[in-house]
Amino acid sequence: MRFIKVGVIKIIIPIRCFSCGKPVAHLWEEFKDRVSKGEPRKKVLDDLGLERYCCRTLFMGHVDLLDTVARFRKA
């Protein structure tokens, strides 16, 4: 896993796709920026070169839970 610092928030995104092994972590920030500006997710994924369902699933299914998990302290 790779920690990518976006502003103050850190997110965890896999470096490679779990199924095919394609490197995908470097595309995450651009994906989030373009989607937050209102571009359709399908177009952004196509432009980034994510054509396989396994790679697209990583981006579409990612839920940022790092802040939620960080609230719990180690006992």
C-alpha atoms as an extended CHARMM CRD file, in Angstrom:
* protein
*
        75  EXT
         1         1  MET       CA              0.0000000000        0.0000000000        0.0000000000  PROA      1               0.0000000000
         2         2  ARG       CA              1.0970000000        3.5610000000       -0.5630000000  PROA      2               0.0000000000
         3         3  PHE       CA              0.2240000000        6.5930000000        1.4960000000  PROA      3               0.0000000000
         4         4  ILE       CA             -0.5120000000        9.5750000000       -0.6990000000  PROA      4               0.0000000000
         5         5  LYS       CA             -0.6730000000       12.9020000000        1.1010000000  PROA      5               0.0000000000
         6         6  VAL       CA             -3.4700000000       15.0640000000       -0.2730000000  PROA      6               0.0000000000
         7         7  GLY       CA             -3.4990000000       18.3210000000        1.6450000000  PROA      7               0.0000000000
         8         8  VAL       CA             -3.7390000000       17.2250000000        5.2730000000  PROA      8               0.0000000000
         9         9  ILE       CA             -5.6100000000       13.9760000000        4.5980000000  PROA      9               0.0000000000
        10        10  LYS       CA             -3.7040000000       10.7830000000        3.8270000000  PROA      10              0.0000000000
        11        11  ILE       CA             -5.3420000000        8.0450000000        1.7820000000  PROA      11              0.0000000000
        12        12  ILE       CA             -4.3470000000        4.4810000000        1.1370000000  PROA      12              0.0000000000
        13        13  ILE       CA             -4.4950000000        3.2490000000       -2.4430000000  PROA      13              0.0000000000
        14        14  PRO       CA             -2.8200000000        0.0800000000       -3.7230000000  PROA      14              0.0000000000
        15        15  ILE       CA              0.3330000000        0.6200000000       -5.7690000000  PROA      15              0.0000000000
        16        16  ARG       CA             -0.6940000000       -2.0580000000       -8.2660000000  PROA      16              0.0000000000
        17        17  CYS       CA             -3.9830000000       -3.6040000000       -9.2950000000  PROA      17              0.0000000000
        18        18  PHE       CA             -4.6450000000       -6.7290000000       -7.2550000000  PROA      18              0.0000000000
        19        19  SER       CA             -5.7190000000       -8.7700000000      -10.2800000000  PROA      19              0.0000000000
        20        20  CYS       CA             -3.5470000000       -7.7630000000      -13.2400000000  PROA      20              0.0000000000
        21        21  GLY       CA             -0.6110000000       -6.0210000000      -11.5340000000  PROA      21              0.0000000000
        22        22  LYS       CA             -0.8270000000       -2.7500000000      -13.4800000000  PROA      22              0.0000000000
        23        23  PRO       CA              0.6070000000        0.2550000000      -11.5520000000  PROA      23              0.0000000000
        24        24  VAL       CA             -2.3240000000        2.5000000000      -10.5980000000  PROA      24              0.0000000000
        25        25  ALA       CA             -1.3700000000        4.5320000000       -7.4760000000  PROA      25              0.0000000000
        26        26  HSD       CA              0.1280000000        7.4040000000       -9.4510000000  PROA      26              0.0000000000
        27        27  LEU       CA             -3.2370000000        7.9790000000      -11.1850000000  PROA      27              0.0000000000
        28        28  TRP       CA             -5.2990000000        8.4210000000       -8.0050000000  PROA      28              0.0000000000
        29        29  GLU       CA             -4.7330000000       12.1530000000       -7.4050000000  PROA      29              0.0000000000
        30        30  GLU       CA             -5.5780000000       13.0890000000      -10.9940000000  PROA      30              0.0000000000
        31        31  PHE       CA             -8.6900000000       10.8960000000      -10.8580000000  PROA      31              0.0000000000
        32        32  LYS       CA             -9.9340000000       12.5380000000       -7.6430000000  PROA      32              0.0000000000
        33        33  ASP       CA             -9.1940000000       16.0700000000       -8.9110000000  PROA      33              0.0000000000
        34        34  ARG       CA            -10.9790000000       15.5870000000      -12.2070000000  PROA      34              0.0000000000
        35        35  VAL       CA            -14.0080000000       13.8560000000      -10.6630000000  PROA      35              0.0000000000
        36        36  SER       CA            -14.3260000000       16.5740000000       -8.0180000000  PROA      36              0.0000000000
        37        37  LYS       CA            -14.4140000000       19.1630000000      -10.8250000000  PROA      37              0.0000000000
        38        38  GLY       CA            -17.4690000000       17.4230000000      -12.2770000000  PROA      38              0.0000000000
        39        39  GLU       CA            -16.0750000000       15.2600000000      -15.0720000000  PROA      39              0.0000000000
        40        40  PRO       CA            -17.8230000000       11.9130000000      -15.5890000000  PROA      40              0.0000000000
        41        41  ARG       CA            -15.9500000000        9.0270000000      -13.9640000000  PROA      41              0.0000000000
        42        42  LYS       CA            -16.1210000000        6.9300000000      -17.1290000000  PROA      42              0.0000000000
        43        43  LYS       CA            -14.3770000000        9.5950000000      -19.2010000000  PROA      43              0.0000000000
        44        44  VAL       CA            -11.6710000000       10.1400000000      -16.5760000000  PROA      44              0.0000000000
        45        45  LEU       CA            -10.9540000000        6.4110000000      -16.2900000000  PROA      45              0.0000000000
        46        46  ASP       CA            -10.7830000000        6.1020000000      -20.0890000000  PROA      46              0.0000000000
        47        47  ASP       CA             -8.4170000000        9.0860000000      -20.3570000000  PROA      47              0.0000000000
        48        48  LEU       CA             -6.1490000000        7.6480000000      -17.6510000000  PROA      48              0.0000000000
        49        49  GLY       CA             -5.8700000000        4.3840000000      -19.5750000000  PROA      49              0.0000000000
        50        50  LEU       CA             -7.7280000000        2.2150000000      -17.0840000000  PROA      50              0.0000000000
        51        51  GLU       CA             -9.5490000000       -0.1010000000      -19.4620000000  PROA      51              0.0000000000
        52        52  ARG       CA             -9.7260000000       -3.3450000000      -17.4960000000  PROA      52              0.0000000000
        53        53  TYR       CA            -12.5900000000       -3.9390000000      -15.0980000000  PROA      53              0.0000000000
        54        54  CYS       CA            -10.2330000000       -4.9290000000      -12.2930000000  PROA      54              0.0000000000
        55        55  CYS       CA             -8.3660000000       -1.6020000000      -12.3970000000  PROA      55              0.0000000000
        56        56  ARG       CA            -11.5530000000        0.4290000000      -12.7440000000  PROA      56              0.0000000000
        57        57  THR       CA            -13.0340000000       -1.3670000000       -9.7520000000  PROA      57              0.0000000000
        58        58  LEU       CA            -10.1350000000       -0.2180000000       -7.5540000000  PROA      58              0.0000000000
        59        59  PHE       CA            -10.9490000000        3.4120000000       -8.2830000000  PROA      59              0.0000000000
        60        60  MET       CA            -14.7350000000        3.1510000000       -8.2910000000  PROA      60              0.0000000000
        61        61  GLY       CA            -14.9090000000        1.0640000000       -5.1250000000  PROA      61              0.0000000000
        62        62  HSD       CA            -12.3280000000        2.8930000000       -3.0180000000  PROA      62              0.0000000000
        63        63  VAL       CA            -13.7180000000        4.3270000000        0.2260000000  PROA      63              0.0000000000
        64        64  ASP       CA            -11.4310000000        6.5400000000        2.2760000000  PROA      64              0.0000000000
        65        65  LEU       CA            -11.6840000000        5.1830000000        5.8240000000  PROA      65              0.0000000000
        66        66  LEU       CA             -8.3090000000        6.3110000000        7.1340000000  PROA      66              0.0000000000
        67        67  ASP       CA             -9.8110000000        9.1530000000        9.1920000000  PROA      67              0.0000000000
        68        68  THR       CA            -12.3850000000        6.8150000000       10.7090000000  PROA      68              0.0000000000
        69        69  VAL       CA             -9.8000000000        4.2060000000       11.6360000000  PROA      69              0.0000000000
        70        70  ALA       CA             -7.4090000000        6.8550000000       12.9790000000  PROA      70              0.0000000000
        71        71  ARG       CA             -9.8950000000        7.7870000000       15.7200000000  PROA      71              0.0000000000
        72        72  PHE       CA             -9.3960000000        4.4160000000       17.3960000000  PROA      72              0.0000000000
        73        73  ARG       CA             -6.2790000000        4.1890000000       19.4820000000  PROA      73              0.0000000000
        74        74  LYS       CA             -4.1820000000        1.1090000000       19.9910000000  PROA      74              0.0000000000
        75        75  ALA       CA             -4.9410000000       -0.4230000000       23.3880000000  PROA      75              0.0000000000
